[in-house]
Each structure stands twice: as C-alpha cells, then as structure tokens.
C-alpha cells in the first residue's frame, strides 16, 4: 500500500467515524495513535473538539489509559503515547472505543498483533464492571474496529472469550 493510498483510506474511514451518531453522542472516547500499517487517527484527534480522548499506554504486558493532553512521546513498539494527562481507570465513563486490528470480519471478530493487549484490556474492563456491580463493560460500550479495505476479510480465527466489535468501518 502506498503512502497516498494509506492516507486516502485513513481519511475516508475517519470521515465516516466523525459522521457516526455514536461519535457525535460520545463524551469520552478511547482512541489510538496508529502504527504505519494502521488507519491513521490523527484526523479524529484533531477534530475531537471538546470530547475527552483517552489513548492507550503500553505498561509491561498491558494497556493503561491516559487522558490525551497534547504532549506525546514514542512508547514501546514506536507508538505515540501521551506523556501527560490523567491516568484513567474509570472505564464506565468510556462511551466509544475505536479499535485497531490486523483484520476484522463481518461478525465483528478482530485479529490483533498477537500480544493480546486489547484482549487483556477488554478483560480488565469486564472485571472492573463486575467489581462495581454494573452491566458488562464490554457490552455497555460501543466498539468500532477500523481498518483498510484489504483487512476486512470473510473470517477471522476466534476464541469463545473474544470480545466482538459492534461495527467495523473500513476504507
């Protein structure tokens, strides 16, 4: 994929997300900064306005969330991460999750990079909701997987414990 194709498809996907009713209604959004082979989310960050953005930070073998405060540094794996901003453990406040993946299928299955960072994070969200005796965190939050056209495939290998995306938007 050329840089121009990546940019064009990223913009197309981000424009669709920006027009999505869930984006418009959301107050707190979990987003990510992209690796070179993922949908570039810079446009979403730039157009978030007054929305509260949370970005993942790699801590050991898990993801932790930090409120986006416009200062970034390069973290593990070369991913830009917030270097300032409040740490967030109140997962119930998240209205929308925008999730990257190597592949998605029509059922909402997601194929990650193999380290299980998002799977562990979804499990942590679930555990948090049980501790608070609230409805399932993963069921409560709307999850949109975003990807390039070629990453939207017929079937993705899955496990019974996998958390499904509610929707997949591709370029």
C-alpha positions as CSV (number, residue, x, y, z in Angstrom):
1,X,0.0,0.0,0.0
2,X,1.4,3.3,-1.0
3,X,1.6,6.3,1.4
4,X,-1.1,8.1,-0.8
5,X,-3.4,5.1,-0.6
6,X,-2.9,4.8,3.2
7,X,-3.6,8.5,3.6
8,X,-6.7,8.4,1.3
9,X,-8.3,5.4,3.0
10,X,-7.4,6.7,6.5
11,X,-9.2,10.0,5.7
12,X,-12.2,8.2,4.3
13,X,-12.5,6.0,7.4
14,X,-12.0,8.9,9.8
15,X,-14.6,11.0,8.0
16,X,-17.1,8.1,8.4
17,X,-16.3,7.8,12.1
18,X,-16.7,11.6,12.5
19,X,-20.2,11.4,11.0
20,X,-21.2,8.4,13.0
21,X,-24.0,9.0,15.5
22,X,-22.0,7.2,18.2
23,X,-19.1,9.6,17.7
24,X,-21.4,12.6,17.7
25,X,-23.0,11.5,21.0
26,X,-19.9,10.4,22.8
27,X,-18.3,12.4,25.5
28,X,-15.4,10.1,26.3
29,X,-13.7,8.1,23.5
30,X,-10.9,5.6,23.6
31,X,-8.8,6.1,20.5
32,X,-5.2,5.1,19.5
33,X,-2.3,6.5,17.7
34,X,-1.6,4.5,14.6
35,X,1.4,2.4,13.5
36,X,2.3,2.8,9.8
37,X,0.1,-0.2,8.8
38,X,-3.0,1.0,10.6
39,X,-5.7,3.6,9.9
40,X,-4.1,7.0,10.8
41,X,-6.3,8.5,13.5
42,X,-4.7,12.0,13.5
43,X,-7.8,13.5,11.9
44,X,-10.0,12.1,14.7
45,X,-7.7,13.6,17.3
46,X,-7.6,16.9,15.6
47,X,-11.4,17.1,15.2
48,X,-12.4,15.8,18.7
49,X,-13.3,19.3,19.9
50,X,-14.4,19.1,23.5
51,X,-14.6,15.3,23.6
52,X,-12.4,13.7,26.2
53,X,-9.9,11.4,24.4
54,X,-8.2,8.5,26.1
55,X,-5.2,6.9,24.5
56,X,-3.6,3.6,25.5
57,X,-0.1,3.4,27.0
58,X,1.8,0.2,27.0
59,X,2.8,-0.8,30.5
60,X,4.6,-4.1,30.5
61,X,2.2,-6.6,29.1
62,X,-0.9,-4.5,29.4
63,X,-2.6,-1.3,28.2
64,X,-3.3,1.5,30.6
65,X,-5.3,4.6,29.6
66,X,-4.3,8.2,29.8
67,X,-6.3,11.3,29.0
68,X,-4.9,13.0,25.9
69,X,-3.2,16.3,26.8
70,X,-1.5,17.1,23.5
71,X,2.0,16.0,24.7
72,X,3.2,12.7,23.2
73,X,6.3,10.6,23.3
74,X,7.3,7.5,21.5
75,X,6.5,4.4,23.6
76,X,7.2,0.7,23.1
77,X,6.8,-0.5,19.5
78,X,7.2,3.0,18.2
79,X,3.6,4.1,19.1
80,X,3.0,7.7,20.1
81,X,1.6,7.8,23.7
82,X,0.5,10.6,26.0
83,X,3.3,11.8,28.2
84,X,1.0,13.9,30.3
85,X,-2.6,13.8,31.3
86,X,-4.5,11.9,34.0
87,X,-4.4,8.2,34.3
88,X,-7.9,6.7,33.8
89,X,-9.3,3.7,35.4
90,X,-13.0,4.7,35.3
91,X,-13.9,2.5,32.3
92,X,-17.6,3.1,32.8
93,X,-17.1,6.7,31.6
94,X,-16.0,5.5,28.1
95,X,-18.8,5.9,25.6
96,X,-17.0,4.7,22.5
97,X,-13.9,2.6,21.7
98,X,-12.1,3.0,18.3
99,X,-10.0,-0.2,18.0
100,X,-7.2,-1.1,15.5
101,X,-6.7,-4.6,14.1
102,X,-4.8,-6.5,11.5
103,X,-8.1,-8.0,10.3
104,X,-11.8,-7.9,11.0
105,X,-14.7,-10.0,9.7
106,X,-18.4,-9.3,9.3
107,X,-19.2,-10.8,12.7
108,X,-17.0,-8.3,14.5
109,X,-14.1,-10.7,15.2
110,X,-10.8,-8.9,15.5
111,X,-7.3,-10.2,14.7
112,X,-4.7,-8.3,16.7
113,X,-0.9,-8.4,16.5
114,X,-0.7,-11.5,18.8
115,X,0.4,-9.9,22.1
116,X,-3.2,-9.7,23.4
117,X,-3.0,-6.1,24.6
118,X,-6.6,-5.3,23.7
119,X,-7.9,-8.7,24.8
120,X,-6.4,-8.1,28.2
121,X,-7.7,-4.6,28.3
122,X,-11.3,-5.8,27.5
123,X,-10.9,-8.4,30.3
124,X,-9.8,-5.6,32.7
125,X,-12.9,-3.5,31.7
126,X,-15.1,-6.5,32.3
127,X,-13.5,-7.2,35.7
128,X,-14.0,-3.5,36.6
129,X,-17.7,-3.6,35.8
130,X,-18.2,-6.8,37.9
131,X,-16.4,-5.1,40.8
132,X,-18.7,-2.1,40.5
133,X,-21.7,-4.4,40.1
134,X,-22.6,-2.7,36.8
135,X,-23.6,-4.2,33.5
136,X,-20.9,-5.8,31.4
137,X,-18.4,-3.0,30.5
138,X,-17.6,-4.5,27.1
139,X,-21.3,-4.9,26.3
140,X,-22.1,-1.4,27.6
141,X,-19.5,0.4,25.4
142,X,-19.8,0.7,21.6
143,X,-16.8,-0.7,19.9
144,X,-15.8,0.3,16.3
145,X,-13.0,-1.6,14.6
146,X,-11.4,0.4,11.9
147,X,-9.2,-0.9,9.1
148,X,-8.2,-0.7,5.4
149,X,-10.3,-2.5,2.8
150,X,-8.0,-5.4,2.4
151,X,-8.1,-6.0,6.2
152,X,-11.8,-6.7,6.2
153,X,-12.0,-10.4,5.5
154,X,-14.5,-13.2,5.3
155,X,-13.5,-14.9,8.6
156,X,-11.0,-14.2,11.4
157,X,-9.9,-17.0,13.8
158,X,-11.7,-16.5,17.1
159,X,-11.9,-17.9,20.6
160,X,-15.1,-18.1,22.7
161,X,-13.7,-15.4,25.1
162,X,-13.0,-12.9,22.3
163,X,-14.8,-9.6,22.5
164,X,-16.6,-8.7,19.3
165,X,-16.7,-5.3,17.7
166,X,-20.2,-3.8,17.4
167,X,-19.2,-2.4,14.0
168,X,-16.4,-2.4,11.5
169,X,-15.6,0.6,9.3
170,X,-13.1,0.1,6.5
171,X,-11.8,2.3,3.7
